[in-house]
């Protein structure tokens, strides 16, 4: 006893082979299409009436009574970034305060401030700062770093409080949002 399965004769054909004993198989499929795609499907079926004959009379195309408004998840409201209190212009090696005044730093003071701002939130030991900025392999007096940090604080202004002293260890840049580093 062989049972035949209803299969389309071709990929775009709606004709099917007859089933054994005249059995009818109902297949229900639900598709989610855009209005433009639905309109395109309607045009295809109205231009080719033989396709509509292949669709059973019980078939219905449901269209919602009211257009469904897509639910969008709310995006976080953009937080306005405050104007940086200090801008470091790397190429010309200049420091600009928020009020537009330039801060004159020596090469080593500039390099030290830039290093701390590029590596915020970490405590940098005095010896590691000497190695990174001064490229000293031996450790001269660690007071060198202290003197340069004091000069930087004095030149950029005591009101900024950018560099934090971690007593007995070194220095840390705690406010990366207060500084903008401009590479070009």
OpenMM code with the backbone's topology and positions (N, CA, C; nanometers):
from openmm import Vec3, app, unit

residues = "UNK UNK UNK UNK UNK UNK UNK UNK UNK UNK UNK UNK UNK UNK UNK UNK UNK UNK UNK UNK UNK UNK UNK UNK UNK UNK UNK UNK UNK UNK UNK UNK UNK UNK UNK UNK UNK UNK UNK UNK UNK UNK UNK UNK UNK UNK UNK UNK UNK UNK UNK UNK UNK UNK UNK UNK UNK UNK UNK UNK UNK UNK UNK UNK UNK UNK UNK UNK UNK UNK UNK UNK UNK UNK UNK UNK UNK UNK UNK UNK UNK UNK UNK UNK UNK UNK UNK UNK UNK UNK UNK UNK UNK UNK UNK UNK UNK UNK UNK UNK UNK UNK UNK UNK UNK UNK UNK UNK UNK UNK UNK UNK UNK UNK UNK UNK UNK UNK UNK UNK UNK UNK UNK UNK UNK UNK UNK UNK UNK UNK UNK UNK UNK UNK UNK UNK UNK UNK UNK UNK UNK UNK UNK UNK UNK UNK UNK UNK UNK UNK UNK UNK UNK UNK UNK UNK UNK UNK UNK UNK UNK UNK UNK UNK UNK UNK UNK UNK UNK UNK UNK UNK UNK UNK UNK UNK UNK UNK UNK UNK UNK UNK UNK UNK".split()
positions = [
    Vec3(0.0846, -0.1171, 0.0000),
    Vec3(0.0000, 0.0000, 0.0000),
    Vec3(0.0885, 0.1225, 0.0000),
    Vec3(0.0784, 0.1947, -0.1053),
    Vec3(0.1603, 0.3143, -0.1175),
    Vec3(0.0722, 0.4352, -0.0993),
    Vec3(0.1202, 0.5259, -0.0183),
    Vec3(0.0445, 0.6506, -0.0019),
    Vec3(0.1222, 0.7610, -0.0707),
    Vec3(0.0499, 0.8355, -0.1424),
    Vec3(0.1141, 0.9458, -0.2124),
    Vec3(0.0986, 1.0728, -0.1296),
    Vec3(0.2016, 1.1530, -0.1343),
    Vec3(0.2009, 1.2783, -0.0603),
    Vec3(0.1805, 1.3914, -0.1599),
    Vec3(0.1004, 1.4887, -0.1214),
    Vec3(0.0768, 1.6026, -0.2092),
    Vec3(0.2030, 1.6867, -0.2143),
    Vec3(0.2558, 1.6983, -0.3338),
    Vec3(0.3744, 1.7800, -0.3542),
    Vec3(0.3501, 1.8685, -0.4746),
    Vec3(0.4040, 1.9885, -0.4711),
    Vec3(0.3926, 2.0726, -0.5902),
    Vec3(0.4711, 2.0083, -0.7043),
    Vec3(0.4217, 2.0250, -0.8265),
    Vec3(0.4892, 1.9685, -0.9415),
    Vec3(0.6142, 2.0486, -0.9759),
    Vec3(0.6115, 2.1764, -0.9524),
    Vec3(0.7279, 2.2616, -0.9776),
    Vec3(0.7388, 2.3593, -0.8615),
    Vec3(0.8508, 2.4282, -0.8553),
    Vec3(0.8749, 2.5176, -0.7417),
    Vec3(0.7718, 2.6289, -0.7344),
    Vec3(0.7291, 2.6800, -0.8480),
    Vec3(0.6318, 2.7897, -0.8440),
    Vec3(0.4944, 2.7443, -0.8925),
    Vec3(0.4655, 2.6161, -0.8832),
    Vec3(0.3377, 2.5617, -0.9265),
    Vec3(0.2485, 2.5391, -0.8060),
    Vec3(0.1198, 2.5650, -0.8244),
    Vec3(0.0251, 2.5411, -0.7166),
    Vec3(-0.0532, 2.4119, -0.7382),
    Vec3(-0.0246, 2.3398, -0.8460),
    Vec3(-0.0929, 2.2134, -0.8709),
    Vec3(-0.0308, 2.1060, -0.7828),
    Vec3(-0.1115, 2.0160, -0.7357),
    Vec3(-0.0614, 1.9064, -0.6532),
    Vec3(-0.1086, 1.7744, -0.7122),
    Vec3(-0.0405, 1.6708, -0.6791),
    Vec3(-0.0823, 1.5374, -0.7208),
    Vec3(-0.2011, 1.4953, -0.6343),
    Vec3(-0.2886, 1.4192, -0.6875),
    Vec3(-0.4027, 1.3750, -0.6064),
    Vec3(-0.3585, 1.2807, -0.4953),
    Vec3(-0.4253, 1.2931, -0.3827),
    Vec3(-0.3965, 1.2058, -0.2690),
    Vec3(-0.4798, 1.0793, -0.2813),
    Vec3(-0.4344, 0.9760, -0.2137),
    Vec3(-0.5051, 0.8485, -0.2155),
    Vec3(-0.6418, 0.8647, -0.1495),
    Vec3(-0.7406, 0.8075, -0.2037),
    Vec3(-0.8782, 0.8087, -0.1538),
    Vec3(-0.9358, 0.9488, -0.1459),
    Vec3(-0.8835, 1.0436, -0.2247),
    Vec3(-0.9403, 1.1783, -0.2271),
    Vec3(-0.9236, 1.2534, -0.0967),
    Vec3(-0.8291, 1.2109, -0.0155),
    Vec3(-0.8066, 1.2776, 0.1127),
    Vec3(-0.7605, 1.4208, 0.0901),
    Vec3(-0.7976, 1.5054, 0.1826),
    Vec3(-0.7601, 1.6464, 0.1759),
    Vec3(-0.6730, 1.6785, 0.2963),
    Vec3(-0.5639, 1.7428, 0.2705),
    Vec3(-0.4751, 1.7849, 0.3777),
    Vec3(-0.4801, 1.9364, 0.3830),
    Vec3(-0.5130, 1.9865, 0.4994),
    Vec3(-0.5188, 2.1316, 0.5158),
    Vec3(-0.3913, 2.1769, 0.5853),
    Vec3(-0.3278, 2.2753, 0.5269),
    Vec3(-0.2054, 2.3301, 0.5828),
    Vec3(-0.2314, 2.4766, 0.6126),
    Vec3(-0.2065, 2.5115, 0.7344),
    Vec3(-0.2229, 2.6511, 0.7742),
    Vec3(-0.0855, 2.7075, 0.8036),
    Vec3(-0.0589, 2.8199, 0.7444),
    Vec3(0.0699, 2.8854, 0.7672),
    Vec3(0.0442, 3.0313, 0.7990),
    Vec3(0.1220, 3.0818, 0.8859),
    Vec3(0.1067, 3.2228, 0.9236),
    Vec3(0.2369, 3.2930, 0.8884),
    Vec3(0.2240, 3.3995, 0.8123),
    Vec3(0.3391, 3.4763, 0.7707),
    Vec3(0.3254, 3.6184, 0.8213),
    Vec3(0.4358, 3.6739, 0.8608),
    Vec3(0.4368, 3.8140, 0.8999),
    Vec3(0.5095, 3.8890, 0.7891),
    Vec3(0.4353, 3.9725, 0.7218),
    Vec3(0.4925, 4.0480, 0.6107),
    Vec3(0.4618, 4.1953, 0.6298),
    Vec3(0.5415, 4.2769, 0.5670),
    Vec3(0.5158, 4.4211, 0.5725),
    Vec3(0.4006, 4.4541, 0.4799),
    Vec3(0.3447, 4.5717, 0.4945),
    Vec3(0.2344, 4.6129, 0.4082),
    Vec3(0.2784, 4.6177, 0.2611),
    Vec3(0.4015, 4.6580, 0.2382),
    Vec3(0.4505, 4.6647, 0.1000),
    Vec3(0.4584, 4.5245, 0.0404),
    Vec3(0.5068, 4.4268, 0.1190),
    Vec3(0.5147, 4.2899, 0.0695),
    Vec3(0.3757, 4.2311, 0.0491),
    Vec3(0.2822, 4.2653, 0.1365),
    Vec3(0.1459, 4.2177, 0.1216),
    Vec3(0.0847, 4.2733, -0.0062),
    Vec3(0.1113, 4.3997, -0.0321),
    Vec3(0.0594, 4.4607, -0.1552),
    Vec3(0.1215, 4.3936, -0.2772),
    Vec3(0.2486, 4.3599, -0.2715),
    Vec3(0.3147, 4.2921, -0.3835),
    Vec3(0.2545, 4.1532, -0.4043),
    Vec3(0.2268, 4.0807, -0.2955),
    Vec3(0.1635, 3.9492, -0.3086),
    Vec3(0.0246, 3.9597, -0.3699),
    Vec3(-0.0508, 4.0590, -0.3283),
    Vec3(-0.1848, 4.0784, -0.3844),
    Vec3(-0.1766, 4.1062, -0.5338),
    Vec3(-0.0762, 4.1856, -0.5754),
    Vec3(-0.0608, 4.2144, -0.7184),
    Vec3(-0.0285, 4.0866, -0.7957),
    Vec3(0.0554, 4.0008, -0.7392),
    Vec3(0.0920, 3.8761, -0.8063),
    Vec3(-0.0313, 3.7887, -0.8238),
    Vec3(-0.1108, 3.7762, -0.7191),
    Vec3(-0.2280, 3.6893, -0.7279),
    Vec3(-0.3372, 3.7482, -0.8155),
    Vec3(-0.3505, 3.8788, -0.8236),
    Vec3(-0.4548, 3.9365, -0.9084),
    Vec3(-0.4147, 3.9353, -1.0548),
    Vec3(-0.2852, 3.9388, -1.0845),
    Vec3(-0.2397, 3.9330, -1.2239),
    Vec3(-0.2473, 3.7908, -1.2779),
    Vec3(-0.2331, 3.6941, -1.1914),
    Vec3(-0.2342, 3.5548, -1.2352),
    Vec3(-0.3516, 3.4837, -1.1683),
    Vec3(-0.4692, 3.4903, -1.2310),
    Vec3(-0.5898, 3.4348, -1.1674),
    Vec3(-0.5838, 3.2844, -1.1444),
    Vec3(-0.5034, 3.2114, -1.2191),
    Vec3(-0.4970, 3.0672, -1.1959),
    Vec3(-0.4335, 3.0353, -1.0607),
    Vec3(-0.3517, 3.1259, -1.0075),
    Vec3(-0.2953, 3.1062, -0.8744),
    Vec3(-0.4034, 3.1191, -0.7677),
    Vec3(-0.4971, 3.2106, -0.7893),
    Vec3(-0.6018, 3.2286, -0.6884),
    Vec3(-0.6969, 3.1095, -0.6861),
    Vec3(-0.7116, 3.0392, -0.7975),
    Vec3(-0.7964, 2.9206, -0.7976),
    Vec3(-0.7349, 2.8098, -0.7123),
    Vec3(-0.6026, 2.8083, -0.7009),
    Vec3(-0.5358, 2.7040, -0.6236),
    Vec3(-0.5496, 2.7272, -0.4742),
    Vec3(-0.5846, 2.8487, -0.4350),
    Vec3(-0.6010, 2.8786, -0.2934),
    Vec3(-0.7412, 2.8365, -0.2524),
    Vec3(-0.7535, 2.7562, -0.1514),
    Vec3(-0.8876, 2.7125, -0.1088),
    Vec3(-0.9730, 2.8311, -0.0664),
    Vec3(-1.1047, 2.8122, -0.0803),
    Vec3(-1.1966, 2.9195, -0.0457),
    Vec3(-1.1934, 2.9520, 0.1027),
    Vec3(-1.1547, 2.8551, 0.1854),
    Vec3(-1.1515, 2.8807, 0.3284),
    Vec3(-1.0359, 2.9714, 0.3676),
    Vec3(-0.9411, 2.9895, 0.2793),
    Vec3(-0.8256, 3.0716, 0.3129),
    Vec3(-0.8683, 3.2156, 0.3294),
    Vec3(-0.8122, 3.2778, 0.4273),
    Vec3(-0.8403, 3.4194, 0.4503),
    Vec3(-0.7084, 3.4912, 0.4761),
    Vec3(-0.7084, 3.6122, 0.4371),
    Vec3(-0.5935, 3.6964, 0.4678),
    Vec3(-0.6405, 3.7922, 0.5745),
    Vec3(-0.5813, 3.7764, 0.6915),
    Vec3(-0.6215, 3.8620, 0.8016),
    Vec3(-0.5434, 3.9917, 0.7955),
    Vec3(-0.6154, 4.1008, 0.8076),
    Vec3(-0.5451, 4.2277, 0.8213),
    Vec3(-0.5961, 4.2921, 0.9490),
    Vec3(-0.5083, 4.3412, 1.0291),
    Vec3(-0.5511, 4.3986, 1.1562),
    Vec3(-0.6413, 4.5188, 1.1341),
    Vec3(-0.7382, 4.5338, 1.2246),
    Vec3(-0.8329, 4.6445, 1.2127),
    Vec3(-0.7612, 4.7786, 1.2268),
    Vec3(-0.6786, 4.7893, 1.3255),
    Vec3(-0.6029, 4.9128, 1.3458),
    Vec3(-0.4565, 4.8812, 1.3193),
    Vec3(-0.3891, 4.9728, 1.2549),
    Vec3(-0.2477, 4.9451, 1.2306),
    Vec3(-0.1723, 4.9293, 1.3617),
    Vec3(-0.0938, 4.8258, 1.3651),
    Vec3(-0.0192, 4.7967, 1.4862),
    Vec3(0.1041, 4.8867, 1.4923),
    Vec3(0.1156, 4.9573, 1.6014),
    Vec3(0.2297, 5.0449, 1.6189),
    Vec3(0.3426, 4.9638, 1.6802),
    Vec3(0.4557, 4.9619, 1.6131),
    Vec3(0.5654, 4.8840, 1.6709),
    Vec3(0.6118, 4.9428, 1.8026),
    Vec3(0.6390, 4.8534, 1.8956),
    Vec3(0.6877, 4.8998, 2.0260),
    Vec3(0.8381, 4.9120, 2.0183),
    Vec3(0.8844, 5.0281, 2.0470),
    Vec3(1.0273, 5.0523, 2.0472),
    Vec3(1.0749, 5.0559, 2.1901),
    Vec3(1.1862, 4.9940, 2.2123),
    Vec3(1.2379, 5.0032, 2.3480),
    Vec3(1.3020, 5.1399, 2.3610),
    Vec3(1.2848, 5.1953, 2.4740),
    Vec3(1.3339, 5.3309, 2.4925),
    Vec3(1.4850, 5.3300, 2.5075),
    Vec3(1.5450, 5.4220, 2.4394),
    Vec3(1.6889, 5.4371, 2.4484),
    Vec3(1.7200, 5.5307, 2.5629),
    Vec3(1.8326, 5.5130, 2.6251),
    Vec3(1.8660, 5.6046, 2.7339),
    Vec3(1.8820, 5.7462, 2.6787),
    Vec3(1.8343, 5.8399, 2.7555),
    Vec3(1.8461, 5.9775, 2.7114),
    Vec3(1.9928, 6.0164, 2.7117),
    Vec3(2.0339, 6.0810, 2.6043),
    Vec3(2.1753, 6.1171, 2.5983),
    Vec3(2.2097, 6.2161, 2.7079),
    Vec3(2.3153, 6.1848, 2.7756),
    Vec3(2.3609, 6.2715, 2.8830),
    Vec3(2.4595, 6.3703, 2.8223),
    Vec3(2.4339, 6.4942, 2.8450),
    Vec3(2.5242, 6.5947, 2.7916),
    Vec3(2.6569, 6.5853, 2.8632),
    Vec3(2.7603, 6.5691, 2.7833),
    Vec3(2.8934, 6.5626, 2.8393),
    Vec3(2.9360, 6.7037, 2.8780),
    Vec3(2.9818, 6.7196, 2.9988),
    Vec3(3.0262, 6.8528, 3.0369),
    Vec3(3.1513, 6.8903, 2.9592),
    Vec3(3.1671, 7.0164, 2.9367),
    Vec3(3.2866, 7.0661, 2.8695),
    Vec3(3.4082, 7.0276, 2.9523),
    Vec3(3.5097, 6.9698, 2.8881),
    Vec3(3.6273, 6.9304, 2.9665),
    Vec3(3.6949, 7.0534, 3.0265),
    Vec3(3.7439, 7.0367, 3.1461),
    Vec3(3.8090, 7.1479, 3.2144),
    Vec3(3.9486, 7.1734, 3.1602),
    Vec3(4.0033, 7.0711, 3.0951),
    Vec3(4.1391, 7.0830, 3.0430),
    Vec3(4.1478, 7.0040, 2.9137),
    Vec3(4.2047, 7.0635, 2.8103),
    Vec3(4.2273, 6.9947, 2.6839),
    Vec3(4.3770, 6.9823, 2.6620),
    Vec3(4.4204, 6.8609, 2.6314),
    Vec3(4.5613, 6.8359, 2.6034),
    Vec3(4.5751, 6.8185, 2.4526),
    Vec3(4.6412, 6.9117, 2.3876),
    Vec3(4.6652, 6.9040, 2.2434),
    Vec3(4.8018, 6.8378, 2.2253),
    Vec3(4.8013, 6.7130, 2.1833),
    Vec3(4.9227, 6.6326, 2.1821),
    Vec3(5.0216, 6.6808, 2.0763),
    Vec3(4.9762, 6.7020, 1.9526),
    Vec3(5.0690, 6.7379, 1.8448),
    Vec3(5.1445, 6.8689, 1.8731),
    Vec3(5.0760, 6.9767, 1.9085),
    Vec3(5.1518, 7.0992, 1.9377),
    Vec3(5.2048, 7.1054, 2.0811),
    Vec3(5.1733, 7.0000, 2.1596),
    Vec3(5.2180, 6.9931, 2.2995),
    Vec3(5.1694, 7.1152, 2.3782),
    Vec3(5.0378, 7.1383, 2.3709),
    Vec3(4.9786, 7.2529, 2.4397),
    Vec3(4.8692, 7.2048, 2.5336),
    Vec3(4.8475, 7.2830, 2.6384),
    Vec3(4.7402, 7.2570, 2.7349),
    Vec3(4.6488, 7.3787, 2.7320),
    Vec3(4.5172, 7.3546, 2.7197),
    Vec3(4.4199, 7.4637, 2.7149),
    Vec3(4.3176, 7.4416, 2.8246),
    Vec3(4.2947, 7.5447, 2.9057),
    Vec3(4.1902, 7.5384, 3.0088),
    Vec3(4.0547, 7.5619, 2.9442),
    Vec3(3.9474, 7.5355, 3.0167),
    Vec3(3.8118, 7.5502, 2.9638),
    Vec3(3.7817, 7.6947, 2.9259),
    Vec3(3.8450, 7.7903, 2.9940),
    Vec3(3.8200, 7.9312, 2.9622),
    Vec3(3.9013, 7.9796, 2.8420),
    Vec3(3.9820, 7.8895, 2.7817),
    Vec3(4.0569, 7.9238, 2.6618),
    Vec3(4.1997, 7.9678, 2.6865),
    Vec3(4.2396, 7.9761, 2.8104),
    Vec3(4.3775, 8.0180, 2.8379),
    Vec3(4.4720, 7.8994, 2.8228),
    Vec3(4.5902, 7.9300, 2.7730),
    Vec3(4.6928, 7.8268, 2.7550),
    Vec3(4.7736, 7.8135, 2.8829),
    Vec3(4.8127, 7.6904, 2.9111),
    Vec3(4.8959, 7.6617, 3.0268),
    Vec3(5.0334, 7.6233, 2.9726),
    Vec3(5.1352, 7.6954, 3.0162),
    Vec3(5.2713, 7.6671, 2.9711),
    Vec3(5.3355, 7.5645, 3.0633),
    Vec3(5.3687, 7.4490, 3.0063),
    Vec3(5.4351, 7.3424, 3.0818),
    Vec3(5.5677, 7.3094, 3.0141),
    Vec3(5.6616, 7.2648, 3.0932),
    Vec3(5.7865, 7.2160, 3.0352),
    Vec3(5.7601, 7.0824, 2.9671),
    Vec3(5.8571, 7.0344, 2.8917),
    Vec3(5.8405, 6.9078, 2.8211),
    Vec3(5.8133, 6.7937, 2.9180),
    Vec3(5.8868, 6.7847, 3.0269),
    Vec3(5.8671, 6.6760, 3.1227),
    Vec3(5.7347, 6.6903, 3.1979),
    Vec3(5.6947, 6.8122, 3.2300),
    Vec3(5.5654, 6.8322, 3.2959),
    Vec3(5.4526, 6.7895, 3.2019),
    Vec3(5.4643, 6.8272, 3.0744),
    Vec3(5.3636, 6.7878, 2.9753),
    Vec3(5.3576, 6.6360, 2.9638),
    Vec3(5.4727, 6.5712, 2.9513),
    Vec3(5.4771, 6.4251, 2.9369),
    Vec3(5.4207, 6.3548, 3.0604),
    Vec3(5.4489, 6.4074, 3.1775),
    Vec3(5.3978, 6.3481, 3.3013),
    Vec3(5.2456, 6.3616, 3.3078),
    Vec3(5.1944, 6.4811, 3.2783),
    Vec3(5.0489, 6.5013, 3.2799),
    Vec3(4.9816, 6.4135, 3.1751),
    Vec3(5.0376, 6.4066, 3.0549),
    Vec3(4.9805, 6.3239, 2.9489),
    Vec3(4.9802, 6.1762, 2.9897),
    Vec3(5.0890, 6.1285, 3.0471),
    Vec3(5.0953, 5.9888, 3.0909),
    Vec3(4.9878, 5.9591, 3.1951),
    Vec3(4.9718, 6.0460, 3.2923),
    Vec3(4.8703, 6.0234, 3.3960),
    Vec3(4.7295, 6.0265, 3.3366),
    Vec3(4.7058, 6.1178, 3.2410),
    Vec3(4.5724, 6.1285, 3.1810),
    Vec3(4.5421, 6.0123, 3.0868),
    Vec3(4.6443, 5.9572, 3.0244),
    Vec3(4.6231, 5.8417, 2.9367),
    Vec3(4.6034, 5.7131, 3.0160),
    Vec3(4.6433, 5.7122, 3.1410),
    Vec3(4.6313, 5.5941, 3.2277),
    Vec3(4.5582, 5.6309, 3.3560),
    Vec3(4.4312, 5.6702, 3.3459),
    Vec3(4.3596, 5.7161, 3.4654),
    Vec3(4.3157, 5.6012, 3.5549),
    Vec3(4.2893, 5.6348, 3.6805),
    Vec3(4.2334, 5.5391, 3.7747),
    Vec3(4.3328, 5.4426, 3.8354),
    Vec3(4.4542, 5.4406, 3.7875),
    Vec3(4.5569, 5.3526, 3.8420),
    Vec3(4.6543, 5.4341, 3.9246),
    Vec3(4.7010, 5.3760, 4.0312),
    Vec3(4.8042, 5.4413, 4.1115),
    Vec3(4.9388, 5.4086, 4.0482),
    Vec3(5.0130, 5.5117, 4.0150),
    Vec3(5.1443, 5.4947, 3.9528),
    Vec3(5.2507, 5.5269, 4.0563),
    Vec3(5.3371, 5.4311, 4.0821),
    Vec3(5.4452, 5.4533, 4.1772),
    Vec3(5.5430, 5.5545, 4.1189),
    Vec3(5.6114, 5.6233, 4.2074),
    Vec3(5.7064, 5.7245, 4.1640),
    Vec3(5.8143, 5.6637, 4.0741),
    Vec3(5.8627, 5.5462, 4.1094),
    Vec3(5.9678, 5.4832, 4.0282),
    Vec3(5.9165, 5.4457, 3.8891),
    Vec3(5.7919, 5.4003, 3.8803),
    Vec3(5.7372, 5.3663, 3.7481),
    Vec3(5.7139, 5.4919, 3.6655),
    Vec3(5.6773, 5.6035, 3.7297),
    Vec3(5.6643, 5.7307, 3.6575),
    Vec3(5.8005, 5.7779, 3.6075),
    Vec3(5.9029, 5.7611, 3.6899),
    Vec3(6.0381, 5.7974, 3.6461),
    Vec3(6.0800, 5.7147, 3.5243),
    Vec3(6.0473, 5.5879, 3.5260),
    Vec3(6.0817, 5.5014, 3.4126),
    Vec3(6.0006, 5.5361, 3.2881),
    Vec3(5.8719, 5.5638, 3.3051),
    Vec3(5.7846, 5.5886, 3.1904),
    Vec3(5.8073, 5.7262, 3.1287),
    Vec3(5.8240, 5.8288, 3.2111),
    Vec3(5.8326, 5.9657, 3.1602),
    Vec3(5.9779, 6.0085, 3.1394),
    Vec3(6.0605, 5.9870, 3.2376),
    Vec3(6.2005, 6.0307, 3.2302),
    Vec3(6.2904, 5.9256, 3.1657),
    Vec3(6.2416, 5.8040, 3.1561),
    Vec3(6.3163, 5.6895, 3.1058),
    Vec3(6.4472, 5.6675, 3.1823),
    Vec3(6.4368, 5.6825, 3.3152),
    Vec3(6.5498, 5.6516, 3.4022),
    Vec3(6.5423, 5.5046, 3.4376),
    Vec3(6.6518, 5.4349, 3.4209),
    Vec3(6.6562, 5.2952, 3.4634),
    Vec3(6.6993, 5.2850, 3.6088),
    Vec3(6.7831, 5.3788, 3.6503),
    Vec3(6.8190, 5.3834, 3.7919),
    Vec3(6.7217, 5.4759, 3.8610),
    Vec3(6.7119, 5.4666, 3.9898),
    Vec3(6.6156, 5.5502, 4.0609),
    Vec3(6.6884, 5.6628, 4.1321),
    Vec3(6.6864, 5.7817, 4.0704),
    Vec3(6.7375, 5.8964, 4.1441),
    Vec3(6.6377, 5.9324, 4.2527),
    Vec3(6.6475, 6.0445, 4.3065),
    Vec3(6.5570, 6.0858, 4.4135),
    Vec3(6.4127, 6.0848, 4.3629),
    Vec3(6.3259, 6.0205, 4.4362),
    Vec3(6.1855, 6.0186, 4.3969),
    Vec3(6.1181, 6.1528, 4.4218),
    Vec3(6.1867, 6.2440, 4.4818),
    Vec3(6.1325, 6.3789, 4.5018),
    Vec3(6.1161, 6.4508, 4.3679),
    Vec3(6.1858, 6.4040, 4.2636),
    Vec3(6.1746, 6.4630, 4.1301),
    Vec3(6.0293, 6.4609, 4.0838),
    Vec3(5.9637, 6.3483, 4.0992),
    Vec3(5.8239, 6.3359, 4.0581),
    Vec3(5.7371, 6.4282, 4.1424),
    Vec3(5.7609, 6.4325, 4.2725),
    Vec3(5.6818, 6.5179, 4.3611),
    Vec3(5.6913, 6.6650, 4.3197),
    Vec3(5.8120, 6.7087, 4.2874),
    Vec3(5.8324, 6.8491, 4.2476),
    Vec3(5.7584, 6.8780, 4.1181),
    Vec3(5.7646, 6.7883, 4.0208),
    Vec3(5.6965, 6.8112, 3.8931),
    Vec3(5.5441, 6.8098, 3.9092),
    Vec3(5.4922, 6.7216, 3.9907),
    Vec3(5.3469, 6.7188, 4.0148),
    Vec3(5.3033, 6.8492, 4.0821),
    Vec3(5.3807, 6.8968, 4.1782),
    Vec3(5.3471, 7.0226, 4.2449),
    Vec3(5.3458, 7.1378, 4.1445),
    Vec3(5.4430, 7.1412, 4.0529),
    Vec3(5.4479, 7.2474, 3.9517),
    Vec3(5.3292, 7.2382, 3.8556),
    Vec3(5.2938, 7.1165, 3.8160),
    Vec3(5.1775, 7.0988, 3.7267),
    Vec3(5.0517, 7.1498, 3.7953),
    Vec3(5.0308, 7.1117, 3.9201),
    Vec3(4.9129, 7.1580, 3.9942),
    Vec3(4.9091, 7.3098, 4.0028),
    Vec3(5.0234, 7.3710, 4.0283),
    Vec3(5.0287, 7.5165, 4.0375),
    Vec3(4.9987, 7.5841, 3.9047),
    Vec3(5.0447, 7.5277, 3.7936),
    Vec3(5.0260, 7.5891, 3.6627),
    Vec3(4.8848, 7.5715, 3.6081),
    Vec3(4.8247, 7.4535, 3.6284),
    Vec3(4.6888, 7.4333, 3.5749),
    Vec3(4.5828, 7.4910, 3.6674),
    Vec3(4.6207, 7.5203, 3.7893),
    Vec3(4.5264, 7.5805, 3.8829),
    Vec3(4.4873, 7.4829, 3.9905),
    Vec3(4.4813, 7.5309, 4.1099),
    Vec3(4.4486, 7.4463, 4.2242),
    Vec3(4.3031, 7.4030, 4.2277),
    Vec3(4.2173, 7.4678, 4.1475),
    Vec3(4.0744, 7.4362, 4.1504),
    Vec3(4.0397, 7.3096, 4.0707),
    Vec3(4.1302, 7.2586, 3.9891),
    Vec3(4.0976, 7.1419, 3.9059),
    Vec3(4.1095, 7.0094, 3.9800),
    Vec3(4.2050, 6.9941, 4.0661),
    Vec3(4.2229, 6.8703, 4.1437),
    Vec3(4.2207, 6.7467, 4.0538),
    Vec3(4.3093, 6.7450, 3.9547),
    Vec3(4.3150, 6.6319, 3.8625),
    Vec3(4.4005, 6.5177, 3.9147),
    Vec3(4.5124, 6.5513, 3.9749),
    Vec3(4.6083, 6.4499, 4.0174),
    Vec3(4.5946, 6.4295, 4.1682),
    Vec3(4.5693, 6.3048, 4.2063),
    Vec3(4.5532, 6.2698, 4.3464),
    Vec3(4.6821, 6.2061, 4.3972),
    Vec3(4.7251, 6.2486, 4.5151),
    Vec3(4.8418, 6.1878, 4.5780),
    Vec3(4.7959, 6.0686, 4.6607),
    Vec3(4.8581, 5.9535, 4.6372),
    Vec3(4.8332, 5.8355, 4.7192),
    Vec3(4.9559, 5.8243, 4.8084),
    Vec3(4.9360, 5.8615, 4.9323),
    Vec3(5.0485, 5.8770, 5.0254),
    Vec3(5.1327, 5.7505, 5.0373),
    Vec3(5.2612, 5.7681, 5.0212),
    Vec3(5.3550, 5.6585, 5.0342),
    Vec3(5.3647, 5.5690, 4.9117),
    Vec3(5.2801, 5.5933, 4.8107),
    Vec3(5.2803, 5.5059, 4.6926),
    Vec3(5.3147, 5.5846, 4.5670),
    Vec3(5.2297, 5.6829, 4.5315),
    Vec3(5.2519, 5.7571, 4.4074),
    Vec3(5.1354, 5.8493, 4.3769),
    Vec3(5.1006, 5.8567, 4.2482),
    Vec3(4.9979, 5.9498, 4.2022),
    Vec3(4.8974, 5.8784, 4.1132),
    Vec3(4.7765, 5.9377, 4.1098),
    Vec3(4.6671, 5.8801, 4.0324),
    Vec3(4.5867, 5.9932, 3.9702),
    Vec3(4.5420, 5.9713, 3.8475),
    Vec3(4.4515, 6.0640, 3.7795),
    Vec3(4.3108, 6.0100, 3.8005),
    Vec3(4.2296, 6.0840, 3.8786),
    Vec3(4.0967, 6.0339, 3.9152),
    Vec3(3.9826, 6.0881, 3.8310),
    Vec3(4.0041, 6.1931, 3.7566),
    Vec3(3.8925, 6.2556, 3.6842),
    Vec3(3.9178, 6.2573, 3.5336),
    Vec3(3.9084, 6.1410, 3.4676),
    Vec3(3.9349, 6.1385, 3.3233),
    Vec3(3.8321, 6.2168, 3.2421),
    Vec3(3.7115, 6.2354, 3.2970),
    Vec3(3.6099, 6.3121, 3.2250),
    Vec3(3.6402, 6.4617, 3.2235),
    Vec3(3.7285, 6.5076, 3.3093),
    Vec3(3.7628, 6.6492, 3.3155),
    Vec3(3.8707, 6.6861, 3.2146),
    Vec3(3.9284, 6.5854, 3.1495),
    Vec3(4.0379, 6.6087, 3.0558),
    Vec3(4.0028, 6.5480, 2.9203),
    Vec3(4.0277, 6.6230, 2.8151),
    Vec3(4.0098, 6.5735, 2.6798),
    Vec3(4.1464, 6.5727, 2.6112),
    Vec3(4.1847, 6.4571, 2.5592),
    Vec3(4.3123, 6.4451, 2.4899),
    Vec3(4.2831, 6.4520, 2.3404),
    Vec3(4.3417, 6.5502, 2.2723),
    Vec3(4.3214, 6.5705, 2.1301),
    Vec3(4.4498, 6.5305, 2.0591),
    Vec3(4.4436, 6.4272, 1.9778),
    Vec3(4.5637, 6.3728, 1.9129),
    Vec3(4.6110, 6.4561, 1.7930),
    Vec3(4.5226, 6.5116, 1.7159),
    Vec3(4.5656, 6.5870, 1.5963),
    Vec3(4.5798, 6.7339, 1.6249),
] * unit.nanometer
topology = app.Topology()
chain = topology.addChain("A")
for resn in residues:
    res = topology.addResidue(resn, chain)
    for name in ("N", "CA", "C"):
        topology.addAtom(name, app.Element.getBySymbol(name[0]), res)
